Amino acid sequence: MAQVNVYLTFNGNCRQAFEFYKDVFEKEIPYMGTFGEMPPQEGMEMSEEDKNKIMHVSMPISKETTLMGSDAGGEYADKITVGNNFAISVNAESREEADRIFEKLGRQGGHMKMQMGDTFWGAYFGMLTDQFGINWMVNYDDPAKMQQHP
């Protein structure tokens, strides 16, 4: 069955927040990457400010729970407000399970933000807002495709 975690979105202070959470939970942060570390994307220009923002961070809290987050960049930064600054992240056990969950969450008025697809970091991933206004991220980490992060 899929694992469910909370994914927090910040407007430029993700690194500061996760350094705080690291101290609160007394845990290590195994991965924190910036937008500037992403491979170049055709047709996408990025400001220097956005290059230094956090693209993804994950911090295991327990065996079952990971706190994850990122900064919003570009045109999305001004749209982050209290209430829309989190998503429920579902990590599926297969591509088929990811597709099934994503499709069912998107029924009856859901809004697709990013269709399910293969990503540069090796995952099969998509984002949507369901009919109740809840943001979801659906992910499948294919062991054959996953990149190793420091």
C-alpha positions in Angstrom: 0.0 0.0 0.0 1.1 3.5 -0.6 2.9 5.6 2.0 1.5 9.0 2.8 3.5 12.1 4.0 3.1 15.8 4.3 4.8 18.1 1.7 5.2 21.7 2.8 5.7 24.6 0.3 7.5 27.8 1.3 8.1 31.2 -0.3 11.9 31.4 0.0 12.4 30.2 3.5 12.3 26.5 3.1 16.0 26.0 4.1 15.4 28.1 7.3 12.3 26.1 8.2 13.9 22.7 7.7 17.0 23.8 9.8 14.4 24.6 12.5 12.6 21.3 12.1 15.9 19.5 12.1 16.6 20.9 15.6 13.0 20.3 16.8 12.9 16.6 15.8 16.7 16.1 16.3 17.0 14.4 12.9 19.4 14.7 10.0 18.4 16.0 6.5 19.7 13.4 4.0 18.8 15.5 1.0 18.3 19.2 0.3 18.6 20.3 -3.3 18.2 23.7 -5.0 16.5 24.7 -8.3 19.9 25.7 -9.5 21.1 22.1 -9.3 18.4 20.9 -11.7 19.4 20.0 -15.2 18.7 22.9 -17.7 15.1 22.8 -18.9 14.5 23.9 -22.5 12.6 27.2 -22.7 12.8 27.8 -19.0 14.8 30.8 -17.6 15.4 31.0 -13.9 16.3 34.0 -11.8 19.4 33.9 -9.6 17.1 34.2 -6.6 15.1 31.1 -7.7 18.3 29.1 -8.3 19.1 29.4 -4.6 15.6 28.3 -3.5 15.0 24.7 -2.4 13.6 22.4 -5.1 13.2 19.5 -2.7 14.1 18.5 0.9 13.2 15.4 2.8 13.8 14.6 6.4 12.7 11.2 7.9 10.9 11.8 11.2 10.2 8.1 11.9 10.4 4.8 10.1 7.0 5.5 8.6 7.0 9.3 8.2 9.0 11.8 6.2 8.6 15.6 6.3 9.2 17.0 2.8 9.2 20.4 1.3 10.3 23.0 -1.3 10.2 26.7 -2.1 7.8 27.9 -4.7 9.6 29.5 -7.6 8.9 32.0 -10.4 5.2 32.9 -11.0 4.1 30.5 -8.2 6.0 32.2 -5.4 3.4 35.0 -4.9 0.5 32.4 -4.8 1.8 30.6 -1.7 -0.4 31.5 1.3 -1.3 29.9 4.6 -3.8 27.2 3.7 -2.4 26.2 0.2 1.2 25.8 1.3 1.1 22.0 1.9 0.2 18.9 -0.1 -0.3 15.3 0.9 2.4 13.2 -0.8 1.5 9.6 -1.7 4.4 7.3 -2.5 3.0 4.4 -4.4 4.4 0.9 -4.6 4.0 0.6 -8.4 3.3 2.7 -11.5 -0.1 1.1 -11.7 -1.0 2.1 -8.2 0.3 5.6 -8.8 -1.9 5.9 -11.9 -5.0 4.5 -10.1 -4.7 6.9 -7.1 -4.0 9.9 -9.3 -6.9 9.2 -11.6 -9.4 8.6 -8.7 -8.2 11.8 -6.8 -8.7 13.8 -10.0 -12.3 12.7 -10.6 -15.3 15.0 -10.2 -13.8 18.4 -10.6 -10.2 17.8 -9.7 -7.6 20.2 -11.2 -4.5 18.6 -12.7 -1.3 20.7 -12.0 1.1 18.2 -13.5 0.1 15.0 -15.3 1.8 11.7 -14.2 5.0 11.3 -16.0 8.7 10.4 -15.8 10.9 13.0 -14.2 14.6 13.9 -14.4 15.1 12.6 -10.9 14.0 9.1 -11.9 10.5 9.1 -10.4 7.0 8.7 -12.0 5.2 11.8 -10.6 2.2 14.0 -10.8 0.4 16.8 -8.9 -3.3 17.8 -8.6 -5.9 19.5 -6.5 -8.9 17.4 -5.7 -12.6 18.5 -5.7 -12.3 19.5 -2.1 -9.3 21.9 -2.7 -6.7 19.5 -1.2 -3.3 19.4 -3.0 -1.9 16.0 -3.7 1.5 14.7 -5.1 1.6 11.2 -6.3 4.9 9.5 -6.7 6.4 6.1 -7.7 10.1 5.6 -7.2 11.1 3.0 -9.8 14.2 1.3 -8.3 15.6 0.8 -11.8 15.5 4.5 -12.6 16.2 6.2 -9.3 19.3 8.5 -9.1 21.4 8.4 -6.0 21.3 11.7 -4.0 24.1 12.6 -1.6 
